């Protein structure tokens, strides 16, 4: 019996506590608290059709309303219409003006009723299904100015939307409301300005370099800005304030109604199209490339079907699911590219990670899985700032790598691959300004040509591999002994050339003799018995008859021919 009485007492206490919890504390107009007032509210969701204000009030008095448990009420996607009640207390003797603000821009319908002594003293009907011009105050949110007389006032809200039903309610003074709005718009201005600058810069790079990766990156940024402008209410306030309609299937479909899922999907698709171009998936992994394209096509088809059926809830579920999968897929592509050895992919991976964290936090807070506040709701913007910055660095890294590859290719195009010396093209590129300078100032200039003696016999007797060794050893001997200002190149076959600026033929001949001796001292140790190598030289100095560099080279070639005719392994000079 004692246990039974104790249980009855405990149940009674719990019933009292539960009943008391449904009576939320009133909001004082004198406190001017900048926080959301969700914990001071009670709510009730309609189940059997729309309730009138009187029916909602009766349901509250009947104890059917539940207490709000978080500062921001969140009922998720596709929730049934909800009635929200809170009391406002003015303990003073004078009326106090306040602004009641519901700071979610995508709610379809918001009905506001203010009662005193069970009489409705004010009401307002808002929502993004109504023209923007009908709002009592210019704001991207739903803001109602209200004067609260001394004593207790009761506020009822009815909220209806197929979108995520997130209801952050604020009761602020005019000054606090303006300050809050100014800070928010300033922060959005910074975000939009930064992203627009990056978008414009990469668009300019596209038109300059004609590389589609910069265009796709600009489109990726543009779709994020468009998506953000739409779901934050800036688009409704700035771009389509009268709810521009599309006529389709004989039914008016409001752009404001479909803008969020359409732009969310467009953002994800543009990001994936940028990724497959940036990571060169078509060339490095065609299967992954096709999978990503298939994923984009599937998302677009599902959203199109939802719009065709007129189901906004289905469209939102497709868009939010696509957004979460998009974030994970971008991260997976980054990991794949890093493992494949792509250096710029490291920036891409970090960018994808930042964007994924931001997008997931925003999606989960909007969906109602985690608490909704300024940080979780705007996490996607913070993540996007990091994402955009890191992707810009990735593009810069990719551009720098491309430039280095082009420079290397140009350098290799001017090098003889066997000896590592300049080739004929590089020789002309380097000597052209030197020749012009010598012509202009009348400076003595000489050219040396040398040819390895009996090189064909070396190839025939020992093979081309040993012949290549001979060429490389001769090239090294020349490279180590020519002067810094001289231009050394492989002229072709077993011939080499040296351009000697500001050098008379006597000095040129002396250098040629030193080179001849150095070559004669070589022993090709790669062969079993060792091979002796000699070379014949021809030197010519610029004279009046040499109007071009080719004419001077022809004179040096004639001197080389004389060395060959006179027994090889010698230097023959041609005076100017």
Buried (B, 14 or more C-beta within 10 A) or exposed (E): EEEEEEEEEEEEEEEEEEEEEEEBEBBBBEEEBEBBBBBBBBBBBBEEEEBEBEEBBEBBEEEBBEBBEEBBBBBEBBBEBBBBBBBBBBEBEEEBEBBBBBBBBBBBBBBBBBBBEEEEBBEBEBBBBBEBEEBBEEBBBBBBBBBBEBEBBBBBBBBBBBBBBBBBBBBBBEEBBEEBBEEBEEEBEEBBEBBEEBBEBBBEBBEEEEBBBBBBBBBBBBBBBBBBBBBBBBBBBEEBBEBEBEEEEEEEBBBBBBBBBBBBBBBBBBBBBBBBBBBBBEEBBEEBBEBBBEBBEEBBEBBBEBBEEEBBBBBBBBBBEBBBEBBEBBBEBBBBBBEEEBEBBBBBBBBBBBBBBBBBBBBBBBBBEBBBBEEBBBBBBBBBBBBBBBBBBBBEBBBEEEEEEEEEEEEEEBBBEEBEBBBBEBBBEBBEEBBEEBBEEEBBBBBBBBBBBBBEEBBEEBEEEBBBBBBBBBBBBBEEBBEEEBBBBBBEEBBBBBBBBBBBBBBBBBBBBEBBEBBBEBEBEBBEEEBEBBBBBBBBBBBEEBEEBEEBBBBBBBBBBBBBEEEBBBBBBBEB
